[in-house]
């Protein structure tokens, strides 16, 4: 039964690996430069992903269908805080304050959008994937409200920064809020198919482009002196301990299968590539961030299918 589940998740990971490998090669062969990669990342975050969120929500989301919709943004905050606490407990094994905060950020913030998006599309049939996309987009409202201000606070070593509303109201969050407002005021009829279809076509570009960004980001990672101890501890905590705790919690509470899958996904994916952007933007020494992103994504090729298989073996999602 485990082998059957592992085959399903392994094939899904193979699809993701292929997309990421294309992005990696495009950057390595200099078809895409770092500047182009930044532009592509902005295109996904500021255009295609918001349009995907908008089109998916106004098509499939209704407040009466999801009366507990507010649980998902709250769940993302709970998961982030739980990872922060677990990561903090393990910083005792890391030497140096700057190393500690970078290790902590790698444990706390996951690749919450890109990888889960592609995994959901590859792993689930259309009916269930549509529901999971709704769950994920609602989840990302909370995550995006937390990751940028908290991530900047941690990685900037607690320096005083002026509050910037733009950090909170990033495009995916704005798209989610607008979509919920349109649905709440029953304005979906103002968006006919002639408008929605081209927007949806653009939004559907998110999945492959997102993996191009992830793969390309790994291609520009600069590995200097590898901290073997920190990387081993990161893989253990981020990719084993956290999903193991999540799996135990999901089984103990007997959560519905798709909600449980969302929790396992978010706890099992590797560190967020956004952390590298934040580190470069604030001109901080990249002591562990690039290493953590690179080795986290490589190790997740094994750990992620294992935990998803353990989950699927129990709930047998087809």
HELIX and SHEET records of a PDB file:
HELIX    1   1 UNK A    2  UNK A   28  1                                  27    
HELIX    2   2 UNK A   34  UNK A   43  1                                  10    
HELIX    3   3 UNK A   44  UNK A   48  3                                   5    
HELIX    4   4 UNK A   49  UNK A   60  1                                  12    
HELIX    5   5 UNK A   70  UNK A   90  1                                  21    
HELIX    6   6 UNK A   91  UNK A   93  5                                   3    
HELIX    7   7 UNK A   97  UNK A  108  1                                  12    
HELIX    8   8 UNK A  114  UNK A  123  1                                  10    
HELIX    9   9 UNK A  126  UNK A  155  1                                  30    
HELIX   10  10 UNK A  165  UNK A  168  1                                   4    
HELIX   11  11 UNK A  171  UNK A  184  1                                  14    
HELIX   12  12 UNK A  188  UNK A  190  5                                   3    
HELIX   13  13 UNK A  193  UNK A  203  1                                  11    
HELIX   14  14 UNK A  206  UNK A  219  1                                  14    
HELIX   15  15 UNK A  228  UNK A  236  1                                   9    
HELIX   16  16 UNK A  237  UNK A  241  3                                   5    
HELIX   17  17 UNK A  242  UNK A  253  1                                  12    
HELIX   18  18 UNK A  257  UNK A  268  1                                  12    
HELIX   19  19 UNK A  274  UNK A  281  1                                   8    
HELIX   20  20 UNK A  289  UNK A  315  1                                  27    
END                                                                             
